Amino acid sequence: MSTTLLYALIMAIAQIVVTLISFFLGYQTDKINSGAWFGVMPLVVSIVVLFLGVKAVREEQEGKYLTYGKGVATGTLISLYSCLIGAAYTYIHFTYVNPNFQDYLIEASRVKWAAAGLQESQMEGAEKGVRMFTKPAIQSVFTVVVGMIFGVVLSLIIAAILKRNPPADNRAAA
């Protein structure tokens, strides 16, 4: 198995574990309003796994060199594979594990909307939008899109940190 695929699997499994912990702690159900801080955990997982994955690819290279482009490509591929696996799990999670997520989110949102002074007709319109965008299939698409945006940005930064160009005489020979 390639290092890129290995780290993508590690990232996807870690993200799934974080999602399940969030669910079992109630941050996707009755404590949905108090678990916002837990939302940074997937970002932390992504940073750590991408850093380790790009570094592992660098260490595999002869001379332990890594160009900026190779680092960005590696991080982007890890993110892509992980996002695709994550999208499949997102669909499964919100279809079978937590099928009532929409209802919990709407209930929590209605409390916030009422506190902000929204009228019932405004809340009903907002609820339709929330219900549309929290369907499992839509959430799966967002998992890939948002995950890839973050993955590419993180890959750009991590590749800049980990790049180690070969000496000039090695580049001329290649």
C-alpha positions in Angstrom: 0.0 0.0 0.0 1.3 3.4 -0.9 2.2 5.8 1.9 -0.3 8.3 0.5 -3.1 5.8 0.7 -2.0 4.6 4.2 -2.2 8.2 5.6 -5.5 8.8 3.9 -6.9 5.7 5.6 -5.4 6.9 8.9 -7.0 10.3 8.4 -10.4 8.9 7.4 -10.5 6.5 10.4 -9.4 9.2 12.8 -12.2 11.5 11.5 -14.7 8.7 11.8 -13.7 8.1 15.4 -14.0 11.8 16.1 -17.5 11.8 14.6 -18.5 8.9 16.7 -17.1 10.4 19.9 -19.0 13.6 19.1 -22.2 11.5 18.7 -21.7 9.4 21.8 -20.9 12.5 23.9 -24.2 14.0 22.8 -22.7 16.8 20.7 -24.8 15.7 17.7 -28.0 15.2 19.8 -29.2 16.8 23.0 -25.9 18.8 23.7 -25.7 20.1 20.1 -25.3 23.7 21.2 -22.6 23.0 23.8 -20.3 21.0 21.5 -19.2 23.7 19.0 -15.7 23.6 20.4 -15.5 19.9 19.4 -15.8 21.0 15.8 -12.1 21.9 15.7 -11.1 18.3 16.3 -11.3 17.3 12.7 -9.1 20.2 11.7 -6.5 19.2 14.3 -6.6 15.6 13.0 -6.2 16.8 9.5 -3.2 19.0 10.4 -1.4 16.2 12.3 -2.1 13.4 9.8 -1.2 15.6 6.7 2.0 16.7 8.4 3.0 13.1 9.2 2.0 11.8 5.8 3.9 14.4 3.8 6.9 13.9 6.1 6.7 10.1 5.7 6.8 10.6 1.9 9.8 12.9 2.2 11.6 10.4 4.4 11.0 7.7 1.7 12.7 9.7 -1.0 16.4 9.1 -1.9 18.3 11.8 0.0 15.2 12.6 2.0 14.3 15.5 -0.4 10.8 16.8 -1.0 10.1 19.6 -3.5 7.2 22.0 -2.8 5.2 20.6 -5.6 5.6 17.0 -4.5 4.6 18.0 -0.9 1.5 19.8 -2.1 0.5 16.9 -4.4 1.0 14.4 -1.6 -1.1 16.3 0.9 -3.8 16.9 -1.7 -4.0 13.2 -2.6 -4.1 12.2 1.1 -7.0 14.7 1.5 -8.8 13.5 -1.6 -8.7 9.8 -0.7 -9.7 10.7 2.9 -12.5 12.9 1.8 -14.0 10.2 -0.4 -13.9 7.7 2.4 -15.3 10.3 4.7 -18.1 11.2 2.4 -19.2 7.5 2.3 -19.1 7.4 6.1 -21.0 10.7 6.4 -23.8 9.3 4.4 -23.9 6.1 6.5 -23.6 8.1 9.8 -26.5 10.5 9.1 -28.7 7.8 7.5 -28.3 5.0 10.0 -26.3 6.1 13.1 -27.8 9.5 13.7 -30.8 9.8 11.4 -32.4 12.4 13.7 -29.6 14.9 13.4 -31.7 17.3 11.4 -34.4 17.4 14.2 -31.8 18.1 16.9 -30.2 20.8 14.8 -33.5 22.4 14.0 -34.6 22.3 17.7 -31.4 24.0 18.8 -31.5 26.5 16.0 -35.1 27.5 16.8 -34.0 28.4 20.3 -31.3 30.7 18.9 -33.6 32.1 16.3 -36.3 32.9 18.9 -33.7 34.6 21.1 -32.6 36.7 18.1 -36.2 37.8 17.6 -37.1 35.9 14.4 -40.8 35.5 13.7 -42.3 32.1 13.2 -42.6 32.6 9.4 -38.9 33.5 9.2 -38.0 30.4 11.3 -40.0 28.2 9.0 -38.1 29.5 6.0 -34.8 29.0 7.8 -35.8 25.5 8.8 -36.5 24.5 5.2 -33.0 25.6 4.3 -31.4 23.8 7.2 -33.4 20.6 6.3 -32.3 20.8 2.7 -28.6 21.3 3.4 -28.5 18.6 6.2 -29.7 15.7 4.1 -27.1 12.9 4.2 -26.3 13.1 0.5 -25.8 16.8 0.6 -23.6 16.5 3.7 -21.5 13.9 1.9 -20.9 16.3 -1.0 -20.0 19.1 1.5 -17.6 16.7 3.1 -15.7 16.3 -0.1 -15.8 20.0 -1.1 -15.0 21.5 2.3 -12.5 18.8 3.1 -10.6 19.4 -0.2 -10.5 23.2 0.3 -9.0 22.7 3.8 -6.8 19.9 2.5 -5.3 21.9 -0.3 -4.7 25.0 2.0 -3.1 22.8 4.6 -1.1 21.0 2.0 0.3 24.3 0.7 1.4 25.3 4.2 2.7 21.9 5.2 4.7 21.5 2.0 6.3 24.9 2.6 7.4 23.8 6.0 8.6 20.3 5.0 10.2 21.0 1.6 13.8 20.1 1.3 15.1 20.7 -2.2 18.0 18.6 -3.5 21.4 20.4 -3.8 21.7 22.3 -7.1 24.2 19.8 -8.6 21.6 17.0 -8.1 18.9 19.0 -9.8 21.1 19.6 -12.9 21.8 15.9 -13.2 18.1 14.9 -13.1 
